[in-house]
Amino acid sequence: MQPEAPHHPAGVDSDDPRFFMQLALDEAKKCVPSQTAFSVGAVLVDSTVRPHKILATGFSRELEGNTHAEEVCFTKLMREASSPRDGIEYTLYTTMEPCSERLSGKKPCVDRILEFGSISIVYVGCQEPSTFVAENTATLKLAEQGIRYLPVDGMSSECRDVATRGH
Ligand SMILES: [Zn+2]
């Protein structure tokens, strides 16, 4: 099922990264707080069209199996299409930088982003605190593959507050 096109509040450019990061933050707020994990929201956008089109949304633990927000976005999109479609340039918004290591041994989100392909920009709300993993190497891994990694100004403290709910 396609998420409904969001209502763009007056005065907000629909291609403004803050608009989509706010939607990702709204997703993060749906997470059931966890003492042992972060509460993150993500939005996957088709940035080849104007206005940009939301293709999938996700939040931590939304799907079964201790899922991460980015992972949920990919899973939902793959349910509709077996692979990323040619010619689409995807932009991913996530309230916290994608994980580069998971204590559970599951595939880190940064590797899922690289495997998905066609993602040209990852917007990030805040850095991953070193609560569970000492050093997040996602920035480096994405940069090595030519994927732009951009912070969204002014939203990091709220993203961090929501991410650490239940801690
Ligand atoms: Zn992750």
Boltz pocket constraint, residues with backbone or C-beta under 6 A from the ligand:
constraints:
  - pocket:
      binder: B
      contacts: [[A, 68], [A, 69], [A, 70], [A, 98], [A, 99], [A, 107], [A, 108], [A, 109], [A, 110]]
      max_distance: 6.0
